[in-house]
Amino acid sequence: MNLFKNIKSDMNAVFDRDPAARNILEVLLTYPGFHAIMWHRISHFLWNIGLKLVGRIISNIIRTFTGIEIHPGARISSGFFIDHGMGVVIGETTDIGKNVTIYQGVTLGGISSSKGKRHPTINDNVIIGAGSKVLGPLEIGMNTKIGANSVVIDDIPENSTVVGIPGKVVNKEFTSSGPDLFHNKLPDPTGEDMLTINKKIDALIDKINKLQS
């Protein structure tokens, strides 16, 4: 059954992406991210067979225990990993592909009160850094890496690195077949711009000094 295959894949994702995970029992008892996705898969199954209220009740109970809110209508593929997880919110019409990793404080939210698709689509092998917000029915291409505290409001092509508010593509060389967790090594376009401006200012000061001498 796909439900149990997906849960097994989620368990494997914990060991693949978290070096602190020591054994299955520890993950089962102490990992809120795994608890949230496991119970989401159950609530999503109930949602799909028409037991929507039961699915919402389970979702709310798990939010209380884990600090992670996943609407039972959200569609999440296998190998999903939530690291730490406190403050994560995933909206009803979100679609998440395979082997996606998200960190604490991430919001996959909507920007409209109308019904229909209003939350993002996250494709395979995407990593979303802590505190990031991905808002609206946009699409994040596969193998994309979103830096911490970015706010993404536009579609992002595959193999991209995104940082900033609003999120901007600063690199298109991320092509690994699985999540790349080195999100501490992202470019800083604002810092680079400031360095360029400072260099130009220094050059202008030198010219002024030469003209005055």
N, C-alpha and C positions, 0 to 999 in steps of 0.2 A: 504493500500500500504506500502511495506517495507520501502520506503524512509521516509515516515512520522513517522512510528513506530520507526525507528532508531533515527530520530531527537528528538522525544519525550524521548526516552531512554537516549540520550545524555544530554538532559535538566535535567532529573532526576539524572544523574551522577554528575552534577554540585552541586546540593543540597546535595547529599549523601557525597561528598568528599571535599567540600569547605565551611567551617563554615561562611565565609564572605558573602556568597550568601544570600540575604534577600528576594527577590521576583523575579517572572518571568520577569517583565518589566526591572529590573536592569540587569539581565543576557542577555536579548535580546539586550539591548542598550550598555552595557559596557564590555562584556566578549569576548575578541578577540579569545580565545580558542574555545568558542562555535561558534562564527562567522565562524571561519576557518573550523570546522568540518561540520557545516550546509551547507556551500557553497560547500565544497568538495563533499558532498553527491549528490548535484545537478550536479556538474561538472562531477562526476563519472558516473552518469546516462547518461549524454550526451555523454561521452566518449564511454560507452558501446553500445549506439545505432548508433555509427559511426560519431557523431559530435565532433571529436577529437579536432579540432582547437578551437571551441567554448569552450570546456572544458578547454583547456590550457589558453585561454584568461581569463576566470573566475578565474582560479587558480592564474594567475599572478596579477590580480586586487586585489584579497584577500591577496596575499602576501604583496602587497604595503600597504594595510590598517592595517594588523595585525602583520606583521613580521614573519608569519608562512607560510612555503611553503610545500604544499601537492600536489604531482603529481596526476592528475585526474585518472590515472590508478591504484593507490594504492587501495587495498581492505581493508576496515575497518568495523568491525562488530559493533554491538550496544553497548551502554554504554561507549563510548570513551570519555576521559576527558583530556584536555590539560590545565594544570595550568600555568598561566602567558603566556608562549608560545613564547616569543620573541626568534628568532633564531632557531626555530624548523624546521627541514627538513625531509621530508618523501618521499622516492624515489618511482619510478613507479611500481616496482614489489614487493613492500612491502605487506605483509599480516598481518593484526592485528586482533586478536580474540576479544572476548567479555570482557567488563569491564576492559579495559587497561587504565592506567594512565601514562602520561609522563609530564615532567617538562621542563622549559625553556632551550634552548640550546641543546636539544637532536637531534642527527642525526641518522636516520635509512637509511644508505647509501650503495652504491655499491662499489665494488673494481675491477670491470671489465668493459671494454668498449664493450664487446660482447653483443649481444641481448640474450634474455632469462632471466631466473630467476637470478637476481644479487643483490637483496636486502633481508633483513631478514624476517623471519616469527616469529611473536610475538604471542604466544598463550594466552589463557584466563587468566585474573586476574593478569597480569604482571604490575609492577610499575618500571619505569625507571627514575632515579634521574637526577637532573639538570646537564647539560653539558656532559652527557654520549654519547658515540658513539657506535653504534651497526653496524658493517660493514660486508657486504657480504651476500651470500645466506644461512646464518646459521639459526638455529632454537633455540628460547628461550622457554623453557618448561613452562607450565602453573604454576601459583602461584609463579613465580620467582620475586625477588627484586634485582634491579641493582643499586648500590650505585652511588652517584654523581661523575661525572668526570671519570667514568670507561670507558675503551675502550675494547669492547667485539669483539673478532675475531674468536671464536670457538662456537660450539653448547653448550648450557647449559641445563642440565636436569631439570625436573620440581621440584618445591619446593626448589629452590636454592636461596642463597644469594650470590651476586657477587660483588666484589670490585677490584679496582686496574687497572694498565696498564702493560701488558694486563690483562683483567678481569679474576679473579680466583674465583672458588667456595669456600667460606669460611664457609658455613653453609647449611644444608639441612633439616631444621626443619620448614620452612615457609609453612604452610599447610592450611591457611584460605581460605574460599570460596569466598572472595572478596579482593580487593586491600588493603594491609596493608600500611598505609601512614607513619609509624614510621621509615622512612629511615634515620633519624638522630641517630638511635641506632644500626648502623651496626658495625660489628667487624673491627678492624684495624690490619690486619696480619703483616704489616710492623712494626707498633709500638710494637706489641707483640714480634716480632723477635728481635727488638732492646733491649727490656727489658731483654729477655733471654740472649742475647750476653753480656749485661752489668753485669748481675748476674754472668755469667761465668768468665768475666774479673775480677770482684771483688774477686771471689773465687781463681783465679790464683794468684792475688796480695797477698791475705792472705797466700797462700802456700809459695810464694817467701819470704815474710816477716818472716815466721816461720823458713824457711831454713837458712835465713841470721842471725837470732837471736841466 
